[in-house]
Amino acid sequence: MKAFVKSMVQGQNMSVLSPDGRTRTCCCSLDRRLKSFVIELKGARRKIGLSEVAEVFHGKEPEDISTPLDEMCCTLMLQSDECITFRFTDV
């Protein structure tokens, strides 16, 4: 677990999946205090408090969003009901 946290503080490239099915590479990280998840894409930076994450889904859930999900997806649902989906190449 320590190695995972260290790598996430340093930042990891991930594929974010848009509702139209396109993937884009972004850099995701945790802040040093482990309070926020940071997504950087094309020079824009979004900081999401971990307390804002309501649920984490794996695979084809949640079923009620338009994003084309598969078993390689992980979706964060925020308290605002916004969903952010990442697609991985392996599990």
N, CA and C of each residue as an Amber inpcrd file, in Angstrom:
protein
   273
   0.8160000  -1.1850000   0.0000000   0.0000000   0.0000000   0.0000000
   0.8700000   1.2630000   0.0000000   1.9720000   1.2120000   0.7370000
   2.8600000   2.3680000   0.8060000   3.4200000   2.7280000  -0.5640000
   3.7940000   1.7200000  -1.3400000   4.3320000   1.9650000  -2.6800000
   3.2690000   2.5850000  -3.5830000   2.0170000   2.1210000  -3.4610000
   0.9270000   2.6920000  -4.2550000   0.7180000   4.1620000  -3.9120000
   0.6500000   4.4760000  -2.6380000   0.4380000   5.8670000  -2.2210000
   1.5820000   6.7400000  -2.7010000   2.8080000   6.2640000  -2.5600000
   3.9740000   7.0340000  -3.0120000   3.8900000   7.2980000  -4.5120000
   3.5130000   6.2750000  -5.2960000   3.4270000   6.4630000  -6.7430000
   2.3070000   7.4310000  -7.1060000   1.2080000   7.4130000  -6.3530000
   0.0980000   8.3260000  -6.6410000   0.4360000   9.7630000  -6.2330000
   1.2120000   9.9520000  -5.2060000   1.6520000  11.3140000  -4.8400000
   2.5520000  11.8640000  -5.9410000   3.3720000  11.0150000  -6.5350000
   4.2480000  11.4310000  -7.6330000   3.4620000  11.6760000  -8.9150000
   2.3360000  10.9890000  -9.0820000   1.5000000  11.1500000 -10.2650000
   1.6360000   9.9850000 -11.2210000   0.5090000   9.5530000 -11.7660000
   0.4740000   8.4300000 -12.6980000  -0.3460000   8.8090000 -13.9220000
   0.1300000   8.4160000 -15.0910000  -0.6550000   8.6170000 -16.3030000
  -1.7890000   7.6070000 -16.3320000  -2.9850000   8.0800000 -16.6420000
  -4.1720000   7.2310000 -16.7180000  -4.9990000   7.6620000 -17.9130000
  -5.8600000   6.7560000 -18.3610000  -6.7710000   7.0720000 -19.4660000
  -8.1330000   7.4020000 -18.8900000  -8.6020000   8.6110000 -19.1700000
  -9.9400000   9.0140000 -18.7460000 -10.8650000   8.7980000 -19.9410000
 -12.0420000   8.2430000 -19.6730000 -12.9870000   7.8770000 -20.7230000
 -14.1250000   8.8850000 -20.7600000 -14.3560000   9.4700000 -21.9310000
 -15.4300000  10.4560000 -22.0700000 -16.7390000   9.7440000 -22.4170000
 -17.8740000  10.4190000 -22.2310000 -19.1720000   9.8040000 -22.5300000
 -19.3200000   9.3220000 -23.9730000 -18.5490000   9.9090000 -24.8990000
 -18.6420000   9.4640000 -26.2960000 -17.7090000   8.2870000 -26.5980000
 -17.0210000   7.7800000 -25.5720000 -16.1720000   6.6080000 -25.7380000
 -14.7140000   6.8770000 -26.0300000 -14.3520000   8.1440000 -26.2140000
 -12.9450000   8.4770000 -26.4800000 -12.1490000   8.4760000 -25.1810000
 -10.9040000   8.0300000 -25.2660000 -10.0230000   8.0900000 -24.1090000
  -8.9750000   9.1760000 -24.3310000  -8.5890000   9.8020000 -23.2420000
  -7.5200000  10.7920000 -23.2590000  -6.5910000  10.5000000 -22.0900000
  -5.3190000  10.7090000 -22.3150000  -4.3540000  10.4780000 -21.2500000
  -4.2870000  11.6930000 -20.3500000  -4.3790000  11.4400000 -19.0580000
  -4.2600000  12.5070000 -18.0720000  -3.2660000  12.0460000 -17.0080000
  -2.8630000  12.9610000 -16.1780000  -1.9920000  12.6260000 -15.0560000
  -2.8220000  12.7650000 -13.7850000  -2.8820000  11.7010000 -13.0020000
  -3.6390000  11.7060000 -11.7560000  -2.6770000  11.5800000 -10.5850000
  -2.9950000  12.2890000  -9.5210000  -2.1460000  12.2270000  -8.3380000
  -2.9710000  12.4960000  -7.0870000  -2.3590000  12.1900000  -5.9530000
  -2.9050000  12.5520000  -4.6480000  -2.0390000  13.6580000  -4.0860000
  -2.6420000  14.6040000  -3.3890000  -1.8200000  15.6400000  -2.7600000
  -1.0620000  15.0210000  -1.5840000  -0.0510000  15.7140000  -1.1230000
   0.8250000  15.1700000  -0.0740000   0.0880000  14.8940000   1.2340000
  -0.9860000  15.5950000   1.4750000  -1.7610000  15.3870000   2.7060000
  -2.7900000  14.2680000   2.5420000  -2.8720000  13.7050000   1.3250000
  -3.8040000  12.6190000   0.9940000  -5.2520000  13.0360000   1.2460000
  -5.5520000  14.2740000   0.8970000  -6.9130000  14.8090000   1.0550000
  -7.5980000  15.0360000  -0.2780000  -6.8140000  15.1420000  -1.3690000
  -7.3820000  15.4770000  -2.6720000  -6.8060000  14.5990000  -3.7740000
  -7.6510000  14.3300000  -4.7510000  -7.2940000  13.6190000  -5.9650000
  -7.1910000  14.6850000  -7.0510000  -6.0800000  14.7290000  -7.7620000
  -5.8260000  15.7750000  -8.7430000  -5.7600000  15.1490000 -10.1400000
  -6.5070000  15.7410000 -11.0750000  -6.4970000  15.2900000 -12.4630000
  -5.9730000  16.4350000 -13.3180000  -4.9210000  16.1740000 -14.0900000
  -4.3600000  17.1710000 -14.9960000  -4.5190000  16.6810000 -16.4260000
  -5.1100000  17.5340000 -17.2700000  -5.3530000  17.1760000 -18.6600000
  -5.1800000  18.4160000 -19.5220000  -4.2560000  18.3520000 -20.4570000
  -3.9930000  19.4480000 -21.3970000  -3.8200000  20.8000000 -20.6950000
  -3.0400000  20.8160000 -19.6490000  -2.7460000  22.0600000 -18.9500000
  -3.7850000  22.4800000 -17.9310000  -4.9610000  21.8580000 -17.9450000
  -5.9930000  22.1650000 -16.9550000  -5.8170000  21.2310000 -15.7650000
  -6.0930000  21.7500000 -14.5900000  -5.9160000  20.9760000 -13.3690000
  -7.2010000  21.0220000 -12.5570000  -7.6670000  19.8430000 -12.1400000
  -8.8700000  19.7750000 -11.3220000  -8.5390000  19.0390000 -10.0300000
  -8.8630000  19.6670000  -8.9270000  -8.6010000  19.1010000  -7.6190000
  -9.9310000  18.6610000  -7.0090000 -10.0480000  17.3900000  -6.6680000
 -11.2790000  16.8350000  -6.1090000 -10.9710000  16.3220000  -4.7070000
 -11.6550000  16.8660000  -3.7290000 -11.4750000  16.3860000  -2.3660000
 -11.9240000  14.9340000  -2.2680000 -11.1380000  14.1090000  -1.5950000
 -11.5330000  12.7080000  -1.4650000 -12.8660000  12.5770000  -0.7330000
 -13.1910000  13.5550000   0.1000000 -14.4790000  13.5340000   0.7930000
 -15.6480000  13.7890000  -0.1660000 -15.3480000  14.2870000  -1.3790000
 -16.3840000  14.5140000  -2.3950000 -16.7330000  13.2480000  -3.1670000
 -15.9240000  12.2060000  -3.0360000 -16.1710000  10.9510000  -3.7450000
 -17.2230000  10.1630000  -2.9650000 -18.3900000   9.9720000  -3.5960000
 -19.4910000   9.2690000  -2.9390000 -19.3630000   7.7560000  -3.0930000
 -18.9930000   7.3000000  -4.3080000 -18.8690000   5.8650000  -4.5760000
 -17.8030000   5.6210000  -5.6240000 -17.2630000   4.4070000  -5.6130000
 -16.3180000   3.9590000  -6.6290000 -16.8940000   2.6770000  -7.2210000
 -17.0120000   2.6400000  -8.5480000 -17.5720000   1.4910000  -9.2420000
 -16.5130000   0.8340000 -10.1130000 -16.6640000  -0.4600000 -10.2930000
 -15.7620000  -1.2220000 -11.1600000 -16.5640000  -1.8280000 -12.2990000
 -15.9840000  -1.8700000 -13.4720000 -16.6230000  -2.5370000 -14.5960000
 -17.7700000  -1.7520000 -15.1950000 -18.8750000  -2.4240000 -15.4540000
 -20.0040000  -1.8360000 -16.1850000 -20.9890000  -1.0910000 -15.2970000
 -20.5940000  -0.7640000 -14.1060000 -21.4550000   0.0040000 -13.2050000
 -20.8780000   1.3960000 -13.0180000 -21.6880000   2.3970000 -12.7870000
 -23.1440000   2.3570000 -12.6990000 -23.7760000   2.2190000 -14.0870000
 -24.8970000   1.5770000 -14.1310000 -25.5480000   1.2860000 -15.4080000
 -26.2940000   2.4790000 -15.9920000 -26.5430000   3.5040000 -15.1910000
 -27.3830000   4.6180000 -15.6520000 -26.6030000   5.8230000 -16.1760000
 -25.3540000   5.6150000 -16.6180000 -24.6080000   6.7180000 -17.2390000
 -24.3910000   6.3980000 -18.7130000 -24.1700000   7.4460000 -19.5050000
 -24.0520000   7.2560000 -20.9550000 -22.6660000   6.7790000 -21.4040000
 -21.6760000   6.8740000 -20.5540000 -20.3200000   6.4510000 -20.9030000
 -20.3050000   4.9450000 -21.1790000 -19.7150000   4.5280000 -22.3030000
 -19.6620000   3.0920000 -22.6240000 -18.6390000   2.3760000 -21.7340000
 -19.1220000   1.6580000 -20.7630000 -18.2660000   1.0070000 -19.7740000
 -17.9980000  -0.4450000 -20.1450000 -16.8410000  -0.9520000 -19.6870000
 -16.5220000  -2.3670000 -19.8080000 -15.8000000  -2.8070000 -18.5420000
 -15.3480000  -4.0370000 -18.5310000 -14.7290000  -4.5960000 -17.3190000
 -13.4070000  -3.9230000 -16.9430000 -12.8420000  -3.1200000 -17.8200000
 -11.5660000  -2.4600000 -17.5500000 -11.7510000  -1.0440000 -17.0030000
 -12.9740000  -0.6780000 -16.6820000 -13.2830000   0.6810000 -16.2280000
 -13.4030000   0.7680000 -14.7100000 -13.1110000   1.9490000 -14.2130000
 -13.3330000   2.3080000 -12.8200000 -13.9650000   3.6990000 -12.8450000
 -15.1130000   3.8460000 -12.2060000 -15.8400000   5.1080000 -12.2380000
 -15.9630000   5.6860000 -10.8390000 -15.5830000   6.9500000 -10.7130000
 -15.7800000   7.6810000  -9.4650000 -17.0850000   8.4490000  -9.5790000
 -17.9780000   8.2700000  -8.6250000 -19.1900000   9.0820000  -8.5840000
 -19.0180000  10.0800000  -7.4400000 -19.1140000  11.3470000  -7.8090000
 -18.9610000  12.4030000  -6.8110000 -20.2980000  12.6620000  -6.1330000
 -20.2700000  13.3550000  -5.0110000 -21.4930000  13.6870000  -4.2860000
 -22.4440000  14.5080000  -5.1420000 -21.9190000  15.2160000  -6.1260000
 -22.7340000  16.0270000  -7.0360000 -23.4110000  15.1640000  -8.1080000
 -23.2060000  13.8380000  -8.0820000 -23.6820000  12.8610000  -9.0650000
 -22.8870000  12.8860000 -10.3680000 -21.8560000  13.7100000 -10.4650000
 -20.9700000  13.6830000 -11.6270000 -20.1400000  12.4060000 -11.5690000
 -19.9090000  11.8010000 -12.7210000 -19.0940000  10.5870000 -12.7940000
 -17.8450000  10.8500000 -13.6240000 -16.7260000  10.3020000 -13.1710000
 -15.4540000  10.3630000 -13.8970000 -14.9860000   8.9320000 -14.0640000
 -14.8050000   8.5020000 -15.3100000 -14.4450000   7.1140000 -15.5840000
 -13.0310000   7.0220000 -16.1300000 -12.3000000   6.0570000 -15.6000000
 -10.9480000   5.7460000 -16.0600000 -10.9880000   4.3560000 -16.6660000
 -10.2070000   4.1740000 -17.7320000 -10.1270000   2.8590000 -18.3750000
  -8.6790000   2.3910000 -18.2920000  -8.5070000   1.1690000 -17.8140000
  -7.1860000   0.5950000 -17.6120000  -6.9130000  -0.5040000 -18.6440000
  -5.6380000  -0.7610000 -18.9110000  -5.2740000  -1.7880000 -19.8860000
  -5.2300000  -3.1690000 -19.2520000  -5.0640000  -3.2260000 -17.9250000
  -5.0930000  -4.5030000 -17.2160000  -5.5660000  -4.2790000 -15.7800000
  -5.8510000  -5.3720000 -15.1090000  -6.3590000  -5.2520000 -13.7380000
  -5.3090000  -5.6020000 -12.7310000
